Amino acid sequence: MILEEECSKNSDVKKSMENKQWVSIGEGKEVLVQQNPIKDNTPSEVILINKEQQANFKPGDLIWYSTQWIPIVSITNNTVTIKTTEKTIELPLTECKTKIQIQILVCTQALLYSHILSVSADEILSKLGKKISKKFSSKTIKVDWYYNGKICTVNDSIESIGIKNNDKIICTLFGYDIKTFKRFREIEPGRGWYMSHSSADAITFIPSKNIALFGFGMYYTFSGPDTYTIRYEIILDEETKLENTVVISKRGDTEQISKVFLNEYQEPMFVSGGTKITVSVVYPTFENESRLQVGHYGNEYDSLEGNEPGLFTIEDSSRSHNGTGSSSGQIPELYYSLEK
């Protein structure tokens, strides 16, 4: 984020202030904003309502009136009735707005963008953040929100925050340096691994430092169909934190490992140092002719190129009942970022 408290009369400083302006974010706080075109030059969205939305209005829906969201009491023909604390108001349906226009100050490590967006009352910041991150960054990121000088939670909605038409809200995007921890020195040649639909392959990783966990790797098929499905669990110590089902498809003959991220938007799970991270996998669509690649020489992970010595310890898991262990098997990689 670009923040500047003062500016001298130096000509270099004056030049650096070009195309920038101070923007108030409430409670006497201001930030210096550099106006830049959005990344793909897509025009800003200025959509308030369309005919399809009008046709779907029903009592209880929130519409924008004056400076607040107000629920609809009733609808008669083309007239909407709402109630404020002071009076009952009837509005033509064509004047009802289901969205307001807000200005999002999108802050990245390099630039700060000013982006106009139309939002609904029930828009959740976590969902809005995913839209913004996809638009302004190709990296895996985390998103923080600030309104009127206060930090918001990802579960806040536009209505619960109290954002008004043409208000400004700050969205900060932080990039992660995602690293790969490899636990096998090589894929064992000429051998395939039969997965089970009921007996799990599992392994435990123990980080010595706080990390952000993004996902894990799975081998592609050795024989049989190029696509298969896994159901996995992420267990921290003895508590299951995530369960999910994903489809893994082979992308080419030269690739051997598929990256399985914990969710669609690659948001991490934060794990404290010393916590046991167990990844457990079953193959619910098991086919007899289908075998996966298999890793070997797993006890040499500390000496593998790219691994930080001492960062992870590998332990066999009591949940593993299909053969995967510290020396060989499945789940060859872990994707993480160090937390400061």
C-alpha positions as CSV (number, residue, x, y, z in Angstrom):
1,M,0.0,0.0,0.0
2,I,1.3,3.5,-0.8
3,L,1.2,5.6,2.4
4,E,2.9,9.0,2.7
5,E,2.7,11.2,5.8
6,E,4.5,14.2,4.4
7,C,6.1,15.7,1.3
8,S,9.0,18.1,1.1
9,K,9.6,20.8,-1.5
10,N,12.3,18.7,-3.1
11,S,11.7,18.4,-6.9
12,D,12.2,14.7,-6.9
13,V,9.5,14.3,-4.3
14,K,7.2,16.6,-6.3
15,K,7.7,14.4,-9.4
16,S,6.9,11.3,-7.4
17,M,3.5,12.9,-6.4
18,E,2.3,13.1,-10.0
19,N,-1.0,11.2,-10.6
20,K,-1.5,10.8,-6.9
21,Q,-4.1,12.2,-4.6
22,W,-5.0,12.0,-0.9
23,V,-8.2,9.9,-0.2
24,S,-10.1,10.0,3.1
25,I,-11.0,6.6,4.5
26,G,-12.8,7.9,7.6
27,E,-12.0,8.9,11.1
28,G,-9.6,11.6,9.9
29,K,-7.4,9.0,8.2
30,E,-6.1,9.5,4.6
31,V,-4.1,7.4,2.2
32,L,-2.2,8.6,-0.9
33,V,-3.6,6.9,-4.0
34,Q,-1.9,6.5,-7.3
35,Q,-4.4,6.3,-10.1
36,N,-3.6,3.5,-12.5
37,P,-5.5,1.7,-15.2
38,I,-6.8,-1.7,-14.0
39,K,-4.6,-4.6,-15.1
40,D,-6.5,-5.8,-18.2
41,N,-8.0,-2.4,-19.1
42,T,-11.5,-3.8,-18.4
43,P,-14.0,-0.9,-17.9
44,S,-15.4,-0.4,-14.4
45,E,-18.7,-2.0,-13.6
46,V,-21.6,0.4,-13.1
47,I,-24.7,-1.9,-12.9
48,L,-27.4,-0.9,-10.6
49,I,-30.3,-3.2,-11.6
50,N,-31.6,-5.1,-14.6
51,K,-35.1,-6.2,-15.6
52,E,-34.5,-9.8,-14.5
53,Q,-33.7,-8.6,-11.0
54,Q,-36.8,-6.4,-10.9
55,A,-39.0,-9.3,-11.9
56,N,-37.6,-11.4,-9.0
57,F,-38.2,-8.8,-6.2
58,K,-40.0,-10.2,-3.2
59,P,-40.8,-9.0,0.3
60,G,-37.8,-9.1,2.6
61,D,-35.3,-8.3,-0.2
62,L,-33.0,-5.4,0.5
63,I,-33.1,-2.3,-1.8
64,W,-31.0,0.8,-1.6
65,Y,-32.9,4.0,-0.5
66,S,-31.3,7.3,0.3
67,T,-28.2,6.2,2.4
68,Q,-29.2,2.7,3.6
69,W,-30.4,-0.7,2.8
70,I,-34.1,-1.2,3.6
71,P,-36.2,-4.4,3.3
72,I,-39.2,-4.6,1.0
73,V,-42.5,-4.8,3.0
74,S,-44.7,-5.5,0.0
75,I,-45.0,-5.3,-3.8
76,T,-48.2,-4.3,-5.6
77,N,-48.2,-4.2,-9.4
78,N,-45.1,-2.0,-10.1
79,T,-44.9,-0.3,-6.7
80,V,-42.6,-1.3,-3.8
81,T,-43.5,-0.4,-0.2
82,I,-40.7,0.1,2.3
83,K,-40.6,1.5,5.9
84,T,-38.0,3.7,7.4
85,T,-38.0,4.6,11.1
86,E,-40.0,7.7,10.3
87,K,-42.4,6.8,7.5
88,T,-43.8,4.4,4.9
89,I,-42.6,5.0,1.4
90,E,-43.9,3.8,-1.9
91,L,-41.4,3.6,-4.8
92,P,-41.9,2.8,-8.5
93,L,-40.2,-0.6,-9.2
94,T,-38.0,1.0,-11.8
95,E,-36.4,3.3,-9.1
96,C,-35.4,0.4,-6.8
97,K,-31.7,-0.5,-6.7
98,T,-30.3,-3.8,-5.6
99,K,-26.7,-2.6,-5.9
100,I,-24.7,0.4,-4.9
101,Q,-21.5,1.7,-6.4
102,I,-18.4,1.6,-4.2
103,Q,-14.8,2.5,-4.8
104,I,-12.3,-0.2,-3.9
105,L,-8.8,0.9,-3.3
106,V,-6.9,-2.2,-4.3
107,C,-3.4,-2.3,-2.8
108,T,-0.7,-4.6,-4.0
109,Q,3.0,-4.7,-3.1
110,A,3.8,-2.7,-6.3
111,L,0.8,-0.5,-7.0
112,L,-2.5,0.8,-5.7
113,Y,-5.5,0.7,-8.0
114,S,-8.7,2.7,-7.8
115,H,-11.5,0.4,-8.9
116,I,-15.3,1.2,-9.2
117,L,-17.5,-1.8,-8.5
118,S,-21.2,-2.4,-8.1
119,V,-22.2,-4.6,-5.1
120,S,-25.2,-6.1,-3.5
121,A,-26.2,-5.7,0.2
122,D,-25.6,-9.4,0.8
123,E,-22.1,-9.5,-0.9
124,I,-19.7,-11.1,1.5
125,L,-16.1,-9.8,1.7
126,S,-14.6,-13.2,1.3
127,K,-16.4,-13.7,-2.0
128,L,-15.7,-10.2,-3.1
129,G,-12.0,-10.6,-2.2
130,K,-11.8,-13.7,-4.5
131,K,-13.2,-11.6,-7.4
132,I,-10.7,-8.8,-6.8
133,S,-7.7,-11.2,-6.4
134,K,-8.5,-12.9,-9.7
135,K,-8.8,-9.6,-11.4
136,F,-5.6,-7.9,-10.1
137,S,-3.2,-10.7,-9.3
138,S,-2.1,-14.0,-10.9
139,K,-0.3,-15.1,-7.6
140,T,-1.7,-16.9,-4.7
141,I,-2.7,-14.2,-2.2
142,K,-4.5,-13.4,1.0
143,V,-6.9,-10.4,1.2
144,D,-7.5,-7.9,4.0
145,W,-10.2,-5.3,4.1
146,Y,-10.3,-1.9,5.8
147,Y,-13.3,0.5,6.1
148,N,-13.4,3.8,8.0
149,G,-10.0,3.0,9.4
150,K,-11.0,-0.3,10.9
151,I,-10.2,-3.9,9.7
152,C,-13.1,-6.0,8.6
153,T,-13.6,-9.8,8.7
154,V,-14.0,-11.9,5.7
155,N,-17.5,-12.9,6.9
156,D,-18.7,-9.3,6.9
157,S,-21.2,-8.2,4.3
158,I,-21.7,-4.9,2.6
159,E,-24.8,-4.3,4.7
160,S,-23.3,-5.3,8.0
161,I,-20.3,-3.0,7.5
162,G,-22.6,-0.1,6.7
163,I,-21.0,0.9,3.4
164,K,-22.9,3.6,1.6
165,N,-23.2,4.5,-2.1
166,N,-19.9,5.9,-3.5
167,D,-18.0,5.0,-0.3
168,K,-14.4,3.9,-0.4
169,I,-13.1,0.6,1.1
170,I,-9.5,-0.6,1.1
171,C,-8.6,-4.1,-0.2
172,T,-5.0,-5.2,0.4
173,L,-3.6,-8.1,-1.6
174,F,-0.5,-10.0,-0.2
175,G,1.4,-12.5,-2.2
176,Y,2.8,-15.7,-0.9
177,D,6.1,-17.2,-1.8
178,I,4.9,-20.8,-2.2
179,K,7.6,-23.4,-1.7
180,T,7.7,-27.2,-2.4
181,F,8.8,-29.7,0.1
182,K,9.8,-33.0,-1.5
183,R,10.0,-36.2,0.5
184,F,11.1,-38.8,-2.1
185,R,14.4,-38.8,-4.0
186,E,13.0,-40.6,-7.0
187,I,10.0,-42.4,-8.5
188,E,10.7,-46.1,-8.3
189,P,10.9,-47.4,-11.9
190,G,8.7,-50.1,-13.2
191,R,6.4,-50.3,-10.1
192,G,2.8,-49.1,-9.7
193,W,0.9,-48.5,-6.6
194,Y,-2.6,-49.8,-6.1
195,M,-4.9,-47.3,-4.3
196,S,-7.8,-48.5,-2.1
197,H,-11.3,-47.1,-2.0
198,S,-11.4,-47.7,1.8
199,S,-7.9,-48.1,3.2
200,A,-6.1,-44.8,3.4
201,D,-2.6,-43.9,2.3
202,A,-1.4,-41.3,4.8
203,I,1.7,-39.6,6.1
204,T,2.5,-37.0,8.7
205,F,4.6,-33.8,8.2
206,I,5.8,-31.9,11.3
207,P,7.0,-28.3,10.6
208,S,9.6,-26.8,13.0
209,K,8.3,-23.2,12.1
210,N,4.9,-21.6,11.5
211,I,3.7,-22.2,8.0
212,A,0.8,-21.4,5.6
213,L,-0.2,-24.8,4.1
214,F,-1.5,-24.7,0.5
215,G,-1.8,-28.3,-0.5
216,F,0.0,-31.5,-1.4
217,G,1.1,-33.5,-4.4
218,M,-0.3,-36.7,-5.9
219,Y,1.3,-38.9,-8.5
220,Y,-0.2,-39.4,-11.9
221,T,-1.3,-42.9,-13.0
222,F,1.3,-45.6,-13.9
223,S,-1.3,-47.7,-15.8
224,G,-5.0,-47.5,-16.5
225,P,-7.1,-44.3,-17.0
226,D,-5.3,-40.9,-17.0
227,T,-7.9,-39.5,-14.6
228,Y,-8.8,-40.6,-11.1
229,T,-10.6,-39.2,-8.1
230,I,-9.3,-39.0,-4.5
231,R,-11.0,-38.1,-1.2
232,Y,-8.6,-36.6,1.2
233,E,-8.4,-35.3,4.8
234,I,-6.1,-32.7,6.4
235,I,-5.7,-33.5,10.1
236,L,-3.8,-31.2,12.5
237,D,-2.6,-33.2,15.5
238,E,-5.7,-35.4,15.9
239,E,-8.4,-33.0,14.6
240,T,-9.7,-33.2,11.1
241,K,-9.6,-29.7,9.6
242,L,-10.6,-30.3,6.0
243,E,-12.3,-33.0,3.9
244,N,-12.6,-32.8,0.2
245,T,-12.9,-34.7,-3.1
246,V,-10.9,-33.8,-6.2
247,V,-10.3,-35.2,-9.7
248,I,-6.7,-35.6,-10.8
249,S,-6.0,-35.6,-14.5
250,K,-2.7,-36.4,-16.2
251,R,-1.5,-33.4,-18.2
252,G,1.4,-34.8,-20.1
253,D,3.9,-37.6,-20.3
254,T,6.7,-35.5,-18.8
255,E,4.8,-34.5,-15.7
256,Q,4.7,-36.9,-12.8
257,I,3.0,-35.0,-9.9
258,S,-0.3,-33.1,-9.7
259,K,-0.7,-30.2,-7.2
260,V,-3.8,-30.5,-5.0
261,F,-4.6,-27.2,-3.5
262,L,-6.9,-27.0,-0.4
263,N,-9.5,-24.9,-2.2
264,E,-10.3,-23.3,-5.5
265,Y,-8.7,-20.0,-4.7
266,Q,-5.5,-21.4,-3.2
267,E,-6.0,-19.9,0.2
268,P,-3.8,-21.4,2.9
269,M,-4.4,-23.2,6.2
270,F,-2.2,-21.7,8.9
271,V,-0.2,-24.2,11.0
272,S,1.9,-23.6,14.0
273,G,5.4,-25.0,14.3
274,G,5.4,-28.4,16.0
275,T,1.9,-29.3,14.8
276,K,1.4,-32.7,13.2
277,I,0.0,-32.4,9.7
278,T,-1.4,-35.6,8.5
279,V,-2.6,-36.0,4.9
280,S,-4.8,-39.0,4.4
281,V,-6.0,-40.1,0.9
282,V,-8.4,-42.8,-0.4
283,Y,-9.4,-43.6,-4.0
284,P,-13.2,-43.9,-4.0
285,T,-13.4,-44.7,-7.8
286,F,-10.8,-47.5,-7.6
287,E,-10.4,-49.6,-10.8
288,N,-8.5,-52.8,-10.8
289,E,-6.3,-51.9,-13.8
290,S,-5.4,-48.4,-12.4
291,R,-2.1,-48.0,-10.6
292,L,-0.2,-44.8,-9.6
293,Q,3.5,-43.9,-9.7
294,V,5.3,-44.6,-6.4
295,G,8.0,-42.6,-4.6
296,H,11.1,-44.2,-3.1
297,Y,14.0,-43.4,-0.8
298,G,11.9,-41.2,1.4
299,N,14.3,-41.2,4.3
300,E,16.7,-38.9,2.4
301,Y,14.3,-35.8,2.3
302,D,16.6,-33.5,4.3
303,S,19.3,-33.8,1.6
304,L,17.1,-33.2,-1.4
305,E,17.7,-30.0,-3.5
306,G,15.3,-27.2,-2.6
307,N,14.3,-28.6,0.8
308,E,15.2,-26.5,3.8
309,P,17.1,-28.8,6.2
310,G,15.3,-29.3,9.5
311,L,12.1,-27.5,8.5
312,F,10.0,-30.7,8.2
313,T,10.1,-34.0,10.0
314,I,8.3,-37.0,8.5
315,E,6.6,-39.6,10.6
316,D,4.5,-42.7,9.7
317,S,0.9,-42.2,10.4
318,S,-1.4,-44.7,12.2
319,R,-4.1,-43.7,9.7
320,S,-2.1,-45.3,6.8
321,H,-3.4,-48.8,6.0
322,N,-2.5,-49.1,2.3
323,G,1.3,-49.1,2.6
324,T,2.4,-45.5,2.4
325,G,5.1,-44.6,4.9
326,S,8.1,-42.5,5.5
327,S,10.3,-44.6,3.1
328,S,7.9,-45.1,0.1
329,G,4.4,-44.6,-1.2
330,Q,2.1,-41.7,-2.0
331,I,1.8,-38.0,-1.2
332,P,5.2,-37.0,-2.4
333,E,5.1,-33.2,-1.9
334,L,3.8,-30.5,0.4
335,Y,3.2,-26.9,-0.7
336,Y,3.7,-24.2,1.9
337,S,4.9,-20.7,2.7
338,L,6.9,-19.6,5.8
339,E,4.9,-17.4,8.2
340,K,6.9,-14.5,9.8
